[in-house]
Amino acid sequence: MSEAEVDPQLKLVEHIYWLGRSLWSMAIRRSDGRECERMYRPRVGDLVFERTSFAGFDPDGVGHLLRIEGDDFVIEPLLRPGEECRWANAEFVALPEGMKVMDWAKADEEES
């Protein structure tokens, strides 16, 4: 499949995944760590990505967190609206959506 034939929605989700990994990587290097702490505690409704897969990018691992059941994460993948995807033995990282990262991290502190 040539670059021109790649589904643009898939490319966008892959971009979100790699951007999220970069943001997470930068957050763990910060001295105060607020963003990193918030990223490690995803909440229902958060935009999340699965970061522990050995295979790398999986489009079903990027979406909105619907619920956490025990150690399992249930998300609605961005590319499959209305569907649920259950992940076991995985770690998800939350991403800020629609606001500045610092404000997003501070909102977590205010609710604690």
C-alpha positions, 0 to 999 in steps of 0.5 A, a space after each residue: 500500500 502506497 503512502 497515498 492509499 493509507 486511510 487518513 483517519 488511521 494516519 491521524 490516530 497514529 499521529 495522536 499515538 506518537 504525539 502522546 508517547 512524546 508528550 508522556 516522555 517529556 512529562 516524565 523528565 520534568 522536575 515537578 511531575 504533575 503532568 506525568 502523574 495525571 497521565 498515569 491516572 486516566 479517568 473515564 472520558 479521557 483520551 488515552 493510548 496504550 503504551 505497553 504493547 510490544 507491537 508498537 502502534 495499535 489503532 484500537 489502543 487509542 480512544 476514550 476510556 469508558 471504564 476500568 474493570 479490575 485491571 482491565 481497561 475498556 475503551 472506545 477506539 477512535 476509529 470504531 465509534 460506538 464499539 468497546 475494546 477491552 485491554 488486559 495486562 496493559 497500561 494506558 496513559 491519559 492525554 490532555 484534550 482541548 486545554 493546556 497541559 498544565 491546566 489539565 494537570 492542576 484540575 487533577 490536584 483540585 479534585 484530590 
